[in-house]
Amino acid sequence: MNTPLTTQKHYAGYVNIIGCPNAGKSSLVNAIMGFKLNIVTPKAQTTRHRILAIYNEPNYQIIFSDTPGIVQKPSNELHHKMLQYIDQAFQDADVLLLLIDAHKPCDIPTEYIERFKASLVPVFVVINKIDLVKEDIINRIEREWKEQLPNAHILKISALIGTGVKEFLNEIKNYIPESPPYFDKENITDKTERFIVSEIIREKILLLYKEEIPYAVEVIVNSFKEDEKIIRIQADIIVERETQKMIIIGEKGRAIKELGIAARKDLEAFFKKQIYLELFVKVEKNWRNNKNKLNYFGYKDAD
């Protein structure tokens, strides 16, 4: 007589990460995934979209939602779109995570704190960058957040060097509901290859250019053709003014050449193939305040 096989339970859910710019949301996601999925720079507003990172184990699928940093005073239509993605994160979470920068704390607007208080799902306050500050400061921050969100679970980590990340992940698992996976277990993100390419190029622009230039830039991948040994990519860098176009290109094309070399290096590391990258710069005046342009560039209204 054959004994029936025992079916193991499976758990799946969304852990939505919210916090100020540069709190380390993307660094935390990358640390959990074990490789660089989301771009990271020292500049604010590096993340513009809501990006899902899909962490898989045999009995678990945890979808970590990396959101744009909280914009205190939206100055254009793009900022309003980014805030929509944060609003969406409050609505579909199985676990809500507020990430705090222990090194450079920022003021979380009262409206967000009230939303965490009213949450019907578990809330975690995760104090990040604990390697950069003294223990008494960490303890003070912990006390302050226990007062503001008395029902929240408080954890302390350093996403950049990995301190506490494993413990964080194990604790989060206790609050993931029983569910079949939402995505194929082979998937690592909800984003397309073209999106990943555009983000890598934009990361290099954030790192290589100063002042307003990175914030006035969007990257559109027009062509992604993959062969057995090489991927051929053509992308447009969108700016708002002719002067910005000249800065991106640089004298005798030196700046855009440096950008292409830096982007190609990371693209080859991600895709594990040779990359041929062709970049053009185009002007779309005031695109950050143009709803039609934002929609075309992929900044859809949150569901």
N, C-alpha and C positions, 0 to 999 in steps of 0.2 A: 504493500500500500504506500503510495507516494504522500509525503507530508507537504502541504501547501507552503509556498515561500512566503515569508513575512515581508510585507511592503513597508519600507522605511518612510517615515514622514518627511515631507519636504517643506521648506520655509522660504518665503519670498516677500520682499517688501521694499518700499522706497524710504531712504534716509536722506532727507533734504537739508542741505547745508546753507545757512544764512549767516551773513556777517558783514562787517565793514570792508572796504577795499584794503587789500594787502594783509588781511588777517591770516592768510595761509590756506584758504579753502582748496585751491587747486593743488597746492603742495600736499595737503592731507589726502586728497583723492589719489594723487600719484604714489604716495607712500603706501596706501592700501592696495593699489593695483600692482605695485612692485615694478612699475616702469612709468615712463613719462607719457601720459595720455593728454593731459591738459597743459596749456602753455602757462609759464610762470615768468613774471618780470617784476622788478621793484616798483613799477609805475601803477598808479591807481587805474581802475577800470580796465584792467587787462582782460578780464572775462566779460564779454558782452552778451552772450547767449546763455540759456540754460542747457547744460551739457550733462548727459547721463553716462556714468561709468558703471559698468555691469560686472560686479564681483561674483564669481561663481565658485562654489564648492559642491561636492556630490549632493549634499542635502540642503544647500543654501543657494539662493540668488539674492544678493543685496544690491539694490540699484541706488548708487550714491548720486544725488543731484547737486551739481556744482552751479551756483547761481552768481549773477553779477553782484559786486559789492553794493551795499546800500548807498544810494545817492542822496545826500542830505538835502541839496537844493537843485532839482533838475533844471538844466539850462537849455535843453533842446528836446526834440521829439524822440531822439535816440535814447536819452536818459529815461523818458517816460516808458518806452518799450522795455528797457531793462528792469524797471520797477514792476512791470506787469509779470515778468518771469519770477520775481520774488513773491509776488502775491499768489501766483499759481503754486509755488512751492509750499505755501501754508495750506493750500486746499487739498493736495493729494498725498500728503505725507503719511507714512506709517510710524515714522519717528522724525521729530524735528530736532535739528542740531544748530545751536547758536555758537559760532566760533569766535573766540575772543583773543585778541593779540595782547599778550602779557607785556610785551616790550613797548608797544605804542598803542595803548588803549584808545578807543574812540567812543564817542557818545552814541549809544543806540537810541534812535528816536522813541519817545514814549509810546507811540502808536504800535510799534513793533513789540515792545515789551508787553503791552497789554494783550497782544495777539498770542504771544507765547503763554501768558498766564491763562488765557481762555482756551488753550488747546486741549482737545479731547484725546490726543495721542501723546505718548511719552516725549518729554523734552529733555535734551541734554545740553548743558553748558560746557563746552570744551575749551579750556584755557590752553592756548598754543604758545609756542616759542619760550617755554619755561627754561630752556638752556641759556637764554639771554638776560635773565633777571634773577635777583636774589630771592631766597626762599620766603623772606618776610613779605616781599611784594606780592609773590604768588598767593600767600596765605591771606593777605588783605583783599586781593581781587576775589578770591574764593568766598570770603565772608560777605563781601558786597553783593555777589550774585546769589548767595543763599538768602539774603534779605530780599532781593528784588524778585527772585523766582524760587520760593521756598520748596516747591514740589519738583524742581528740576534735579536731574542727576548731574553731578559735577565731576568732570575728569580733567586730568592735566597731561599734556603731551608736548613733544617737539616733533612736528611733522617732518621738518627738514632733516633731522638726524635719526628719526625713527623712535625716539624715546616714548614709550607708552602707547604706541600705535597698535601693537598686537593685543595689548590688554583692552584698549578701546574697542577693537573689533570684536573680541570675545564678549565684552559687556553688551555691545549693540545686538549681538545675536539673540540675547535673551528676550528681546522685544520685537523680533521679526515674526509676523503671523504665519501660521501654517497656510501654505498656498502652493499651487504648481508654479513653475517659473513663468515669468512674463515674457521673457525673450529666449531665443535659442541659446543653449548653454555654451555655445562656441562664441557668442557675441561679446565684445568688450565695451561697446558704446552704441548709442542710437544714431550717431552722426555718420555721414558718408565719408568716403575717402577724400572727396573734393573738399569737404568742410575741414578735415584734418590738415590738408595741404594749405588751405587759406589761413588757418590759425597759426601754423608754423611760420609762414611767410610774415604774418602780422606780428608775431612775437619778435622776429628779427628787426622789424621796423621799430617796434617799441624800444628795443635795446640799442639800436644804432643811431636813431635820430632823436633830436631834443625838442623841448617845448611843445608847441601845438601840433607839430607834424604827425606824431603817432595817432593822435585823437581825431584828426581830420581824414584818416586813411581807412579805406575798406579794401578788401582783397576778394576778387571774384575769379574762380577757376573756370575757365572756358573749355579746357580740353584736358582729359586725363586718359591717356592711351597706354595700356600695360601690355608689354610683350613678355616673353619668357625671362629675359635678362635685363630689360630696361623699361622704365616708365617715362613717357614723354608728357610733360605738363606745360600748358600755356595759361598764364594768369594775368589779369589786369589789376594794377594798383590804382584805386580811385582816390583822388584828392579833391579839394574844394576850390583851389585857386591855381593859376599858372605859376605863381611864385613857389608854391609847394611842390609842384611838378618838377621845377628846376632843382629844388633842394633834394628831392628823392633821387633824381638822375645824377646830380653832382657834376663837377667839372670834368669834361671829357668822359662822362659816364662812369667815373670811378666809384661813386657811392652806390649806384644800383648794381654794379659788378660785385662789390663787397657784400651787398645784401643777398645777391643770388648765390654766392659761394657759401655764405653762412646758412641760408635756407636749405640749399641742396645737401649740405652735410647732415643736417638733422633729418631731412626727408629720407636720405639713404639709410640712416640708422633706424628709422621707424619702419620703412617698407622692406628693408633688407635687399634692396635692388639698386642698380645704377639709375640715377635720375638725370634726365635732360630737362632743364627748367628754362623757360622763356618768359620774360617779364616785360610788360608794357605799362606805361603810366598814362592815365586819362583823367580829365577834369570833369567833375559833375558838381556844379555850383550848389552850395548849401544843402548837400544831400542829407545831412543829419537832421534837418527840419522838414524834409520832404517825405510825407507818408507813403507815396507811391514808390519812391526810390527805396525807402527802408523795406517795404514789402518785397520789392524785387531782389534786394540784397539778402533776403532771408529773415528779416526781423518781423515775423508774423505776430499778430495779436495772440496772446496766451489764450488757450482754450478755457 
